[in-house]
Amino acid sequence: MAMENLTFTSTLWRWEAQDAWRFVTVPADLTDAIRLGAGPPRGFGSVRVEATVGATTWRTSVFPDSHRGSFVLPVKKAVRRAEDLDDGDQVTVTLRLLDQ
């Protein structure tokens, strides 16, 4: 199912349980669009995406986060370095859902 890209801005945050992991939270109002466009859920309810931040694009998954009531996107160290991102920065992200 073809779907338009989803673009949003969110704050980069560090996961308390694992110091090396950084995420951005997908706004709750995009959750339904992701679920409807994703097809059947994968492991842990994850949805495969292509993410773009600045000039950097990579493939990953977004994961449901019941605490936040939305999905979270992991932002790997190579992306943070390439885009000069630190904890607390506002990050504009474009997501494209991939075939599951």
C-alpha positions as CSV (number, residue, x, y, z in Angstrom):
1,M,0.0,0.0,0.0
2,A,1.6,3.3,-1.1
3,M,1.6,6.0,1.4
4,E,2.8,9.6,1.5
5,N,5.8,10.4,3.7
6,L,5.1,11.5,7.3
7,T,7.2,14.5,8.5
8,F,7.3,15.7,12.0
9,T,9.6,17.5,14.5
10,S,10.4,15.9,17.9
11,T,12.9,16.1,20.7
12,L,15.9,13.7,20.7
13,W,16.0,11.8,24.1
14,R,18.2,9.3,25.8
15,W,16.7,6.0,26.9
16,E,17.1,5.7,30.7
17,A,17.7,2.0,30.7
18,Q,20.4,2.0,28.0
19,D,22.6,5.0,27.9
20,A,23.8,4.5,24.3
21,W,20.3,4.5,22.8
22,R,18.7,7.7,21.6
23,F,15.1,8.1,20.2
24,V,12.6,10.6,18.9
25,T,8.9,10.1,19.7
26,V,6.6,10.0,16.7
27,P,3.6,12.4,17.5
28,A,0.6,10.5,18.7
29,D,-1.6,11.9,15.8
30,L,0.6,10.0,13.3
31,T,0.1,6.6,15.1
32,D,-3.1,5.6,13.3
33,A,-1.6,6.5,9.9
34,I,1.5,4.3,10.7
35,R,-0.7,1.4,11.9
36,L,-3.1,1.6,9.0
37,G,-0.3,1.8,6.4
38,A,1.9,-0.8,8.0
39,G,-0.2,-4.0,7.4
40,P,0.1,-6.9,9.9
41,P,2.4,-6.1,12.9
42,R,5.9,-7.5,13.0
43,G,7.9,-8.5,16.1
44,F,7.1,-6.3,19.1
45,G,4.6,-4.4,16.9
46,S,7.5,-2.8,15.0
47,V,7.0,-1.1,11.6
48,R,9.8,-1.0,9.0
49,V,10.6,2.5,7.8
50,E,13.0,4.6,5.9
51,A,13.9,7.6,8.0
52,T,15.5,10.9,6.9
53,V,17.0,13.5,9.1
54,G,18.8,16.3,7.3
55,A,20.9,14.8,4.6
56,T,21.0,11.3,6.2
57,T,18.6,8.5,5.3
58,W,18.6,5.0,6.8
59,R,16.3,2.0,7.2
60,T,15.2,1.0,10.6
61,S,11.9,0.3,12.4
62,V,9.7,2.4,14.7
63,F,8.5,0.6,17.9
64,P,5.3,1.1,19.8
65,D,5.8,2.7,23.2
66,S,2.7,2.3,25.4
67,H,4.2,4.7,28.0
68,R,4.2,7.5,25.4
69,G,1.1,6.3,23.5
70,S,2.9,6.4,20.2
71,F,5.9,5.0,18.3
72,V,9.5,5.7,18.9
73,L,12.3,5.9,16.3
74,P,15.8,4.9,17.3
75,V,18.4,7.4,16.0
76,K,21.7,5.6,15.7
77,K,25.1,7.2,16.6
78,A,26.2,7.5,13.0
79,V,23.1,9.7,12.2
80,R,23.6,11.8,15.3
81,R,27.2,12.4,14.4
82,A,26.5,13.2,10.7
83,E,23.7,15.6,11.6
84,D,25.4,17.1,14.7
85,L,22.6,16.1,17.1
86,D,22.7,16.1,20.9
87,D,20.1,15.1,23.5
88,G,17.3,17.6,23.7
89,D,17.7,18.9,20.2
90,Q,14.6,19.3,18.0
91,V,14.9,16.9,15.1
92,T,12.8,17.0,11.9
93,V,12.2,13.5,10.6
94,T,10.6,12.2,7.5
95,L,9.3,8.6,7.6
96,R,8.4,6.4,4.7
97,L,6.8,3.1,5.5
98,L,8.5,0.1,3.9
99,D,6.8,-3.1,2.7
100,Q,6.4,-5.4,5.6
